[in-house]
Amino acid sequence: MTAPILTITENAMSRIHALLDKRGKPSAGIKIGVRTRGCSGLSYSIEYADEVSKFDEVVEKDGIKLLIDPKAVMFLLGTEMDYVEEKLKSGFTFRNPNEKGRCGCGESFHV
């Protein structure tokens, strides 16, 4: 058995459950990808998924499907997704062993 492309912490799963519950319509899951954007070149994307696309990689945990965009797989191998709440900010974070650097604001990265 191979390791999953992406692991998800309990904090992230709790937040995903809450977001899906509040959405107000059925979802196939959450889709995670990487887009060309920001001063370092790439940024993570998270959005609701209404359906599973043919080539999506699927990671299931606690009854939730996390769909990995096939174009993002090589950038996400071994990544851990977390959700953090701090005094002045909260959001999903990614600990990605493939990152070679991040921009100063932390919104984008490069491999």
C-alpha positions as CSV (number, residue, x, y, z in Angstrom):
1,M,0.0,0.0,0.0
2,T,1.3,3.4,-0.9
3,A,1.2,6.5,1.3
4,P,-1.6,9.0,0.5
5,I,-0.8,12.0,-1.6
6,L,-2.1,14.3,1.2
7,T,-2.7,13.8,4.9
8,I,-5.2,15.8,6.8
9,T,-5.1,16.8,10.5
10,E,-8.1,16.5,12.8
11,N,-8.3,20.3,12.9
12,A,-8.6,20.4,9.1
13,M,-11.2,17.6,9.1
14,S,-13.3,19.4,11.7
15,R,-13.2,22.6,9.6
16,I,-14.0,20.8,6.4
17,H,-17.0,19.1,8.1
18,A,-18.2,22.5,9.3
19,L,-17.9,24.1,5.9
20,L,-19.7,21.3,4.1
21,D,-22.5,21.3,6.7
22,K,-23.0,25.1,6.2
23,R,-22.9,24.9,2.4
24,G,-26.6,24.2,2.1
25,K,-26.4,21.7,-0.8
26,P,-24.9,18.3,-1.3
27,S,-21.2,18.1,-2.2
28,A,-19.0,15.4,-3.6
29,G,-16.2,16.7,-1.3
30,I,-13.5,19.3,-1.3
31,K,-11.2,19.8,-4.3
32,I,-7.6,20.7,-3.6
33,G,-5.3,22.0,-6.3
34,V,-2.3,24.2,-7.1
35,R,-2.6,27.3,-9.3
36,T,0.0,29.5,-11.0
37,R,-0.3,32.7,-8.9
38,G,1.6,34.9,-6.5
39,C,5.1,36.2,-6.3
40,S,6.7,32.8,-5.8
41,G,4.7,31.2,-8.7
42,L,2.3,28.7,-7.1
43,S,-0.5,28.8,-4.6
44,Y,-2.9,26.2,-3.1
45,S,-6.5,26.2,-4.0
46,I,-9.5,24.8,-2.1
47,E,-13.0,24.7,-3.3
48,Y,-16.3,22.8,-3.0
49,A,-16.6,19.9,-5.5
50,D,-20.0,19.1,-6.9
51,E,-18.7,16.0,-8.7
52,V,-15.7,13.8,-8.9
53,S,-13.8,14.3,-12.2
54,K,-12.5,11.3,-14.1
55,F,-8.8,11.9,-13.3
56,D,-9.1,13.3,-9.7
57,E,-7.1,11.4,-7.1
58,V,-9.4,10.7,-4.1
59,V,-8.4,10.7,-0.5
60,E,-11.2,9.7,1.9
61,K,-11.2,10.3,5.6
62,D,-14.1,10.5,8.1
63,G,-16.7,10.1,5.3
64,I,-15.3,13.1,3.4
65,K,-13.7,12.9,-0.1
66,L,-10.8,15.2,-0.7
67,L,-10.3,15.4,-4.5
68,I,-6.8,16.2,-5.7
69,D,-6.6,17.9,-9.0
70,P,-4.5,15.6,-11.3
71,K,-2.3,18.5,-12.3
72,A,-1.4,19.2,-8.6
73,V,-0.5,15.6,-7.6
74,M,3.3,16.0,-8.2
75,F,3.3,19.2,-6.2
76,L,1.4,17.8,-3.2
77,L,3.1,14.4,-2.6
78,G,3.7,14.0,1.1
79,T,1.9,17.2,2.1
80,E,0.0,17.6,5.4
81,M,-3.0,19.9,5.4
82,D,-3.9,21.6,8.7
83,Y,-6.3,24.3,9.9
84,V,-5.0,26.9,12.4
85,E,-6.7,29.6,14.3
86,E,-4.6,32.4,15.7
87,K,-5.4,35.8,17.2
88,L,-5.2,37.7,13.9
89,K,-5.8,35.0,11.3
90,S,-7.2,31.6,10.6
91,G,-7.1,29.2,7.7
92,F,-5.9,26.1,6.1
93,T,-2.1,25.6,6.0
94,F,0.0,23.1,4.1
95,R,3.3,21.5,5.2
96,N,4.8,20.5,1.9
97,P,8.2,18.8,1.8
98,N,8.5,19.7,-1.9
99,E,8.5,23.4,-1.3
100,K,11.9,25.1,-2.0
101,G,10.7,28.5,-0.8
102,R,7.8,30.8,0.0
103,C,7.1,34.5,-0.7
104,G,7.4,37.0,2.1
105,C,3.6,37.1,2.6
106,G,3.3,33.3,2.7
107,E,0.6,33.2,0.0
108,S,2.6,31.4,-2.6
109,F,5.5,28.9,-3.0
110,H,7.8,27.3,-5.5
111,V,9.2,23.8,-5.9
